[in-house]
């Protein structure tokens, strides 16, 4: 029963991690740099803080995914804790 719970949590965290990575903005600004400053100062700051929160949340979810995957491996391959 514990194995099923850990496996389901691992799948949910994996899906959340994929979604968070897709939502993140890339480091390249592309042709937006050529066009000048379309964003205002406050718009840039809001984007940066939101992007920083998203990166932090992605890091936390990635650590949770790693821990759950290692735990699931220990349960299935090694035969228990």
GUFI-5562 format. One record per atom (N, C-alpha, C, CB): residue in one letter; residue number from 1; chain; y, z, x; atom name. Coordinates in Angstrom, 3 decimals. Glycine has a CB too. Layout:
doke / marfi / nukol / c2 / c3 / c1 / drenti
A / NUM / A / Y / Z / X / CA
...
! end
This chain:
doke / marfi / nukol / c2 / c3 / c1 / drenti
X / 1 / A / -1.201 / 0.000 / 0.829 / N
X / 1 / A / 0.000 / 0.000 / 0.000 / CA
X / 1 / A / 1.263 / 0.000 / 0.872 / C
X / 1 / A / -0.001 / 1.221 / -0.943 / CB
X / 2 / A / 1.247 / 0.805 / 1.940 / N
X / 2 / A / 2.386 / 0.876 / 2.856 / CA
X / 2 / A / 2.617 / -0.471 / 3.535 / C
X / 2 / A / 2.161 / 1.972 / 3.914 / CB
X / 3 / A / 1.530 / -1.171 / 3.844 / N
X / 3 / A / 1.629 / -2.478 / 4.488 / CA
X / 3 / A / 2.338 / -3.477 / 3.582 / C
X / 3 / A / 0.237 / -2.997 / 4.861 / CB
X / 4 / A / 2.015 / -3.451 / 2.312 / N
X / 4 / A / 2.645 / -4.369 / 1.359 / CA
X / 4 / A / 4.132 / -4.078 / 1.231 / C
X / 4 / A / 1.969 / -4.269 / -0.015 / CB
X / 5 / A / 4.497 / -2.813 / 1.191 / N
X / 5 / A / 5.907 / -2.435 / 1.079 / CA
X / 5 / A / 6.686 / -2.899 / 2.307 / C
X / 5 / A / 6.047 / -0.909 / 0.904 / CB
X / 6 / A / 6.118 / -2.685 / 3.499 / N
X / 6 / A / 6.798 / -3.106 / 4.726 / CA
X / 6 / A / 6.901 / -4.627 / 4.784 / C
X / 6 / A / 6.055 / -2.574 / 5.970 / CB
X / 7 / A / 5.859 / -5.333 / 4.351 / N
X / 7 / A / 5.884 / -6.797 / 4.372 / CA
X / 7 / A / 6.937 / -7.344 / 3.410 / C
X / 7 / A / 4.501 / -7.360 / 4.012 / CB
X / 8 / A / 7.039 / -6.775 / 2.232 / N
X / 8 / A / 8.040 / -7.221 / 1.256 / CA
X / 8 / A / 9.449 / -6.940 / 1.778 / C
X / 8 / A / 7.822 / -6.521 / -0.110 / CB
X / 9 / A / 9.659 / -5.751 / 2.345 / N
X / 9 / A / 10.963 / -5.430 / 2.923 / CA
X / 9 / A / 11.311 / -6.376 / 4.073 / C
X / 9 / A / 10.982 / -3.978 / 3.414 / CB
X / 10 / A / 10.312 / -6.718 / 4.873 / N
X / 10 / A / 10.528 / -7.639 / 5.992 / CA
X / 10 / A / 10.959 / -9.019 / 5.485 / C
X / 10 / A / 9.248 / -7.761 / 6.845 / CB
X / 11 / A / 10.342 / -9.488 / 4.440 / N
X / 11 / A / 10.699 / -10.788 / 3.864 / CA
X / 11 / A / 12.109 / -10.760 / 3.279 / C
X / 11 / A / 9.686 / -11.191 / 2.780 / CB
X / 12 / A / 12.447 / -9.689 / 2.581 / N
X / 12 / A / 13.782 / -9.569 / 1.986 / CA
X / 12 / A / 14.850 / -9.522 / 3.067 / C
X / 12 / A / 13.870 / -8.315 / 1.103 / CB
X / 13 / A / 14.599 / -8.738 / 4.121 / N
X / 13 / A / 15.558 / -8.643 / 5.219 / CA
X / 13 / A / 15.673 / -9.978 / 5.946 / C
X / 13 / A / 15.147 / -7.535 / 6.202 / CB
X / 14 / A / 14.570 / -10.696 / 6.079 / N
X / 14 / A / 14.582 / -12.006 / 6.725 / CA
X / 14 / A / 15.451 / -12.989 / 5.938 / C
X / 14 / A / 13.148 / -12.552 / 6.860 / CB
X / 15 / A / 15.293 / -13.015 / 4.639 / N
X / 15 / A / 16.101 / -13.896 / 3.795 / CA
X / 15 / A / 17.578 / -13.516 / 3.873 / C
X / 15 / A / 15.615 / -13.838 / 2.336 / CB
X / 16 / A / 17.866 / -12.212 / 3.866 / N
X / 16 / A / 19.253 / -11.749 / 3.979 / CA
X / 16 / A / 19.853 / -12.160 / 5.319 / C
X / 16 / A / 19.327 / -10.221 / 3.811 / CB
X / 17 / A / 19.052 / -12.088 / 6.372 / N
X / 17 / A / 19.534 / -12.473 / 7.698 / CA
X / 17 / A / 19.866 / -13.959 / 7.760 / C
X / 17 / A / 18.494 / -12.128 / 8.762 / CB
X / 18 / A / 19.025 / -14.779 / 7.175 / N
X / 18 / A / 19.288 / -16.224 / 7.149 / CA
X / 18 / A / 20.566 / -16.523 / 6.376 / C
X / 18 / A / 18.101 / -16.982 / 6.522 / CB
X / 19 / A / 20.745 / -15.878 / 5.243 / N
X / 19 / A / 21.944 / -16.093 / 4.430 / CA
X / 19 / A / 23.197 / -15.649 / 5.178 / C
X / 19 / A / 21.831 / -15.338 / 3.096 / CB
X / 20 / A / 23.130 / -14.505 / 5.852 / N
X / 20 / A / 24.290 / -14.028 / 6.608 / CA
X / 20 / A / 24.654 / -14.963 / 7.750 / C
X / 20 / A / 24.021 / -12.640 / 7.153 / CB
X / 21 / A / 23.660 / -15.506 / 8.421 / N
X / 21 / A / 23.937 / -16.431 / 9.520 / CA
X / 21 / A / 24.557 / -17.718 / 8.986 / C
X / 21 / A / 22.648 / -16.744 / 10.306 / CB
X / 22 / A / 24.099 / -18.168 / 7.845 / N
X / 22 / A / 24.669 / -19.390 / 7.253 / CA
X / 22 / A / 26.128 / -19.161 / 6.838 / C
X / 22 / A / 23.829 / -19.842 / 6.028 / CB
X / 23 / A / 26.455 / -17.974 / 6.348 / N
X / 23 / A / 27.815 / -17.685 / 5.901 / CA
X / 23 / A / 28.806 / -17.550 / 7.042 / C
X / 23 / A / 27.825 / -16.431 / 5.089 / CB
X / 24 / A / 28.337 / -17.308 / 8.247 / N
X / 24 / A / 29.261 / -17.095 / 9.352 / CA
X / 24 / A / 29.944 / -18.386 / 9.759 / C
X / 24 / A / 28.535 / -16.496 / 10.540 / CB
X / 25 / A / 31.195 / -18.237 / 10.131 / N
X / 25 / A / 31.982 / -19.382 / 10.568 / CA
X / 25 / A / 31.683 / -19.644 / 12.039 / C
X / 25 / A / 33.505 / -19.142 / 10.341 / CB
X / 26 / A / 31.593 / -20.904 / 12.392 / N
X / 26 / A / 31.315 / -21.261 / 13.769 / CA
X / 26 / A / 32.487 / -20.960 / 14.684 / C
X / 26 / A / 30.954 / -22.716 / 13.861 / CB
X / 27 / A / 32.240 / -20.931 / 15.974 / N
X / 27 / A / 33.307 / -20.688 / 16.947 / CA
X / 27 / A / 34.196 / -21.909 / 17.136 / C
X / 27 / A / 32.714 / -20.278 / 18.283 / CB
X / 28 / A / 33.676 / -23.099 / 16.888 / N
X / 28 / A / 34.466 / -24.315 / 17.033 / CA
X / 28 / A / 35.377 / -24.478 / 15.826 / C
X / 28 / A / 33.554 / -25.551 / 17.197 / CB
X / 29 / A / 36.616 / -24.795 / 16.112 / N
X / 29 / A / 37.561 / -25.030 / 15.024 / CA
X / 29 / A / 37.656 / -26.504 / 14.675 / C
X / 29 / A / 38.933 / -24.499 / 15.394 / CB
X / 30 / A / 37.037 / -27.338 / 15.469 / N
X / 30 / A / 37.028 / -28.765 / 15.174 / CA
X / 30 / A / 38.415 / -29.366 / 15.258 / C
X / 30 / A / 36.447 / -29.013 / 13.803 / CB
X / 31 / A / 38.734 / -30.237 / 14.306 / N
X / 31 / A / 40.036 / -30.907 / 14.290 / CA
X / 31 / A / 41.127 / -30.028 / 13.712 / C
X / 31 / A / 39.952 / -32.193 / 13.501 / CB
X / 32 / A / 40.785 / -28.845 / 13.220 / N
X / 32 / A / 41.787 / -27.948 / 12.664 / CA
X / 32 / A / 42.789 / -27.479 / 13.693 / C
X / 32 / A / 41.124 / -26.768 / 12.042 / CB
X / 33 / A / 42.394 / -27.434 / 14.953 / N
X / 33 / A / 43.295 / -27.018 / 16.012 / CA
X / 33 / A / 44.384 / -28.056 / 16.226 / C
X / 33 / A / 42.526 / -26.779 / 17.307 / CB
X / 34 / A / 44.052 / -29.320 / 16.065 / N
X / 34 / A / 45.017 / -30.400 / 16.288 / CA
X / 34 / A / 46.107 / -30.371 / 15.221 / C
X / 34 / A / 44.306 / -31.771 / 16.289 / CB
X / 35 / A / 45.727 / -30.059 / 13.994 / N
X / 35 / A / 46.668 / -30.102 / 12.882 / CA
X / 35 / A / 47.714 / -29.024 / 12.907 / C
X / 35 / A / 45.940 / -30.019 / 11.620 / CB
X / 36 / A / 47.584 / -28.040 / 13.745 / N
X / 36 / A / 48.580 / -26.983 / 13.814 / CA
X / 36 / A / 48.122 / -25.757 / 13.049 / C
X / 36 / A / 49.914 / -27.470 / 13.273 / CB
X / 37 / A / 49.049 / -24.845 / 12.840 / N
X / 37 / A / 48.712 / -23.569 / 12.204 / CA
X / 37 / A / 48.818 / -23.650 / 10.702 / C
X / 37 / A / 49.611 / -22.467 / 12.718 / CB
X / 38 / A / 47.785 / -24.044 / 10.050 / N
X / 38 / A / 47.797 / -24.109 / 8.591 / CA
X / 38 / A / 47.713 / -22.708 / 7.992 / C
X / 38 / A / 46.636 / -24.979 / 8.080 / CB
X / 39 / A / 47.083 / -21.790 / 8.725 / N
X / 39 / A / 46.975 / -20.421 / 8.239 / CA
X / 39 / A / 48.210 / -19.631 / 8.643 / C
X / 39 / A / 45.701 / -19.746 / 8.780 / CB
X / 40 / A / 48.581 / -18.702 / 7.798 / N
X / 40 / A / 49.653 / -17.802 / 8.169 / CA
X / 40 / A / 49.095 / -16.704 / 9.052 / C
X / 40 / A / 50.337 / -17.211 / 6.924 / CB
X / 41 / A / 49.966 / -15.883 / 9.575 / N
X / 41 / A / 49.537 / -14.785 / 10.441 / CA
X / 41 / A / 48.626 / -13.832 / 9.674 / C
X / 41 / A / 50.757 / -14.026 / 11.002 / CB
X / 42 / A / 49.001 / -13.503 / 8.456 / N
X / 42 / A / 48.208 / -12.556 / 7.677 / CA
X / 42 / A / 46.878 / -13.161 / 7.251 / C
X / 42 / A / 48.986 / -12.098 / 6.452 / CB
X / 43 / A / 46.874 / -14.454 / 6.990 / N
X / 43 / A / 45.628 / -15.122 / 6.635 / CA
X / 43 / A / 44.630 / -15.108 / 7.775 / C
X / 43 / A / 45.902 / -16.545 / 6.216 / CB
X / 44 / A / 45.136 / -15.278 / 8.986 / N
X / 44 / A / 44.259 / -15.242 / 10.153 / CA
X / 44 / A / 43.690 / -13.853 / 10.363 / C
X / 44 / A / 45.009 / -15.693 / 11.400 / CB
X / 45 / A / 44.510 / -12.835 / 10.198 / N
X / 45 / A / 44.032 / -11.470 / 10.393 / CA
X / 45 / A / 42.975 / -11.095 / 9.358 / C
X / 45 / A / 45.197 / -10.489 / 10.327 / CB
X / 46 / A / 43.182 / -11.522 / 8.125 / N
X / 46 / A / 42.202 / -11.232 / 7.082 / CA
X / 46 / A / 40.882 / -11.919 / 7.401 / C
X / 46 / A / 42.723 / -11.681 / 5.701 / CB
X / 47 / A / 40.949 / -13.145 / 7.866 / N
X / 47 / A / 39.736 / -13.864 / 8.223 / CA
X / 47 / A / 39.013 / -13.228 / 9.389 / C
X / 47 / A / 40.059 / -15.291 / 8.549 / CB
X / 48 / A / 39.772 / -12.736 / 10.345 / N
X / 48 / A / 39.157 / -12.110 / 11.512 / CA
X / 48 / A / 38.453 / -10.818 / 11.135 / C
X / 48 / A / 40.205 / -11.838 / 12.584 / CB
X / 49 / A / 39.080 / -10.009 / 10.315 / N
X / 49 / A / 38.444 / -8.748 / 9.956 / CA
X / 49 / A / 37.205 / -8.997 / 9.104 / C
X / 49 / A / 39.430 / -7.839 / 9.210 / CB
X / 50 / A / 37.281 / -9.964 / 8.212 / N
X / 50 / A / 36.120 / -10.287 / 7.384 / CA
X / 50 / A / 34.996 / -10.856 / 8.245 / C
X / 50 / A / 36.505 / -11.286 / 6.275 / CB
X / 51 / A / 35.364 / -11.686 / 9.217 / N
X / 51 / A / 34.364 / -12.256 / 10.117 / CA
X / 51 / A / 33.743 / -11.167 / 10.989 / C
X / 51 / A / 34.992 / -13.351 / 10.997 / CB
X / 52 / A / 34.554 / -10.213 / 11.439 / N
X / 52 / A / 34.018 / -9.109 / 12.234 / CA
X / 52 / A / 33.059 / -8.241 / 11.425 / C
X / 52 / A / 35.155 / -8.253 / 12.778 / CB
X / 53 / A / 33.399 / -7.988 / 10.175 / N
X / 53 / A / 32.502 / -7.218 / 9.305 / CA
X / 53 / A / 31.195 / -7.976 / 9.083 / C
X / 53 / A / 33.182 / -6.918 / 7.949 / CB
X / 54 / A / 31.298 / -9.283 / 8.904 / N
X / 54 / A / 30.109 / -10.104 / 8.691 / CA
X / 54 / A / 29.225 / -10.106 / 9.936 / C
X / 54 / A / 30.509 / -11.542 / 8.321 / CB
X / 55 / A / 29.832 / -10.178 / 11.117 / N
X / 55 / A / 29.065 / -10.137 / 12.360 / CA
X / 55 / A / 28.392 / -8.779 / 12.552 / C
X / 55 / A / 29.973 / -10.445 / 13.554 / CB
X / 56 / A / 29.101 / -7.710 / 12.229 / N
X / 56 / A / 28.520 / -6.372 / 12.339 / CA
X / 56 / A / 27.350 / -6.206 / 11.379 / C
X / 56 / A / 29.582 / -5.302 / 12.065 / CB
X / 57 / A / 27.520 / -6.650 / 10.147 / N
X / 57 / A / 26.453 / -6.562 / 9.154 / CA
X / 57 / A / 25.256 / -7.412 / 9.566 / C
X / 57 / A / 26.966 / -7.001 / 7.775 / CB
X / 58 / A / 25.511 / -8.574 / 10.156 / N
X / 58 / A / 24.432 / -9.428 / 10.641 / CA
X / 58 / A / 23.666 / -8.740 / 11.760 / C
X / 58 / A / 24.985 / -10.773 / 11.126 / CB
X / 59 / A / 24.375 / -8.057 / 12.648 / N
X / 59 / A / 23.719 / -7.325 / 13.732 / CA
X / 59 / A / 22.841 / -6.208 / 13.193 / C
X / 59 / A / 24.756 / -6.753 / 14.691 / CB
X / 60 / A / 23.338 / -5.479 / 12.210 / N
X / 60 / A / 22.553 / -4.389 / 11.614 / CA
X / 60 / A / 21.303 / -4.939 / 10.932 / C
X / 60 / A / 23.407 / -3.596 / 10.599 / CB
X / 61 / A / 21.451 / -6.021 / 10.187 / N
X / 61 / A / 20.308 / -6.625 / 9.507 / CA
X / 61 / A / 19.310 / -7.178 / 10.515 / C
X / 61 / A / 20.773 / -7.737 / 8.559 / CB
X / 62 / A / 19.795 / -7.755 / 11.625 / N
X / 62 / A / 18.896 / -8.281 / 12.654 / CA
X / 62 / A / 18.092 / -7.159 / 13.305 / C
X / 62 / A / 19.692 / -9.045 / 13.721 / CB
X / 63 / A / 18.726 / -6.026 / 13.549 / N
X / 63 / A / 18.007 / -4.878 / 14.116 / CA
X / 63 / A / 16.967 / -4.374 / 13.127 / C
X / 63 / A / 18.988 / -3.742 / 14.487 / CB
X / 64 / A / 17.331 / -4.291 / 11.850 / N
X / 64 / A / 16.368 / -3.859 / 10.824 / CA
X / 64 / A / 15.196 / -4.824 / 10.739 / C
X / 64 / A / 17.053 / -3.745 / 9.451 / CB
X / 65 / A / 15.474 / -6.127 / 10.838 / N
X / 65 / A / 14.407 / -7.125 / 10.806 / CA
X / 65 / A / 13.468 / -6.950 / 11.999 / C
X / 65 / A / 15.000 / -8.546 / 10.798 / CB
X / 66 / A / 14.031 / -6.713 / 13.164 / N
X / 66 / A / 13.216 / -6.521 / 14.360 / CA
X / 66 / A / 12.330 / -5.293 / 14.235 / C
X / 66 / A / 14.103 / -6.398 / 15.592 / CB
X / 67 / A / 12.893 / -4.194 / 13.776 / N
X / 67 / A / 12.129 / -2.956 / 13.627 / CA
X / 67 / A / 11.017 / -3.130 / 12.599 / C
X / 67 / A / 13.054 / -1.796 / 13.218 / CB
X / 68 / A / 11.331 / -3.742 / 11.474 / N
X / 68 / A / 10.317 / -3.952 / 10.440 / CA
X / 68 / A / 9.209 / -4.884 / 10.918 / C
X / 68 / A / 10.960 / -4.517 / 9.178 / CB
X / 69 / A / 9.558 / -5.916 / 11.659 / N
X / 69 / A / 8.559 / -6.860 / 12.149 / CA
X / 69 / A / 7.632 / -6.191 / 13.166 / C
X / 69 / A / 9.243 / -8.085 / 12.776 / CB
X / 70 / A / 8.198 / -5.404 / 14.066 / N
X / 70 / A / 7.367 / -4.681 / 15.038 / CA
X / 70 / A / 6.477 / -3.665 / 14.324 / C
X / 70 / A / 8.254 / -3.970 / 16.094 / CB
X / 71 / A / 7.014 / -2.977 / 13.347 / N
X / 71 / A / 6.224 / -2.016 / 12.570 / CA
X / 71 / A / 5.089 / -2.720 / 11.833 / C
X / 71 / A / 7.119 / -1.264 / 11.569 / CB
X / 72 / A / 5.377 / -3.857 / 11.246 / N
X / 72 / A / 4.346 / -4.615 / 10.539 / CA
X / 72 / A / 3.268 / -5.103 / 11.508 / C
X / 72 / A / 4.971 / -5.808 / 9.798 / CB
X / 73 / A / 3.680 / -5.519 / 12.699 / N
X / 73 / A / 2.707 / -5.926 / 13.716 / CA
X / 73 / A / 1.813 / -4.764 / 14.101 / C
X / 73 / A / 3.418 / -6.474 / 14.956 / CB
X / 74 / A / 2.428 / -3.600 / 14.292 / N
X / 74 / A / 1.633 / -2.418 / 14.659 / CA
X / 74 / A / 0.613 / -2.070 / 13.568 / C
X / 74 / A / 2.559 / -1.213 / 14.915 / CB
X / 75 / A / 1.017 / -2.199 / 12.328 / N
X / 75 / A / 0.121 / -1.858 / 11.227 / CA
X / 75 / A / -1.032 / -2.869 / 11.139 / C
X / 75 / A / 0.901 / -1.809 / 9.892 / CB
X / 76 / A / -0.716 / -4.153 / 11.240 / N
X / 76 / A / -1.723 / -5.176 / 11.022 / CA
X / 76 / A / -2.597 / -5.460 / 12.257 / C
X / 76 / A / -1.050 / -6.441 / 10.584 / CB
X / 77 / A / -1.976 / -5.630 / 13.411 / N
X / 77 / A / -2.728 / -6.079 / 14.580 / CA
X / 77 / A / -3.396 / -4.925 / 15.323 / C
X / 77 / A / -1.813 / -6.828 / 15.522 / CB
X / 78 / A / -2.691 / -3.844 / 15.449 / N
X / 78 / A / -3.210 / -2.736 / 16.242 / CA
X / 78 / A / -4.094 / -1.831 / 15.384 / C
X / 78 / A / -2.054 / -1.928 / 16.859 / CB
X / 79 / A / -3.880 / -1.840 / 14.117 / N
X / 79 / A / -4.741 / -1.064 / 13.219 / CA
X / 79 / A / -4.156 / 0.267 / 12.799 / C
X / 79 / A / -6.052 / -0.826 / 13.869 / CB
X / 80 / A / -2.870 / 0.353 / 12.829 / N
X / 80 / A / -2.231 / 1.566 / 12.339 / CA
X / 80 / A / -1.265 / 2.140 / 13.334 / C
X / 80 / A / -3.258 / 2.589 / 11.992 / CB
X / 81 / A / -0.608 / 3.178 / 12.904 / N
X / 81 / A / 0.393 / 3.793 / 13.758 / CA
X / 81 / A / -0.248 / 4.763 / 14.640 / C
X / 81 / A / 1.475 / 4.451 / 12.970 / CB
! end
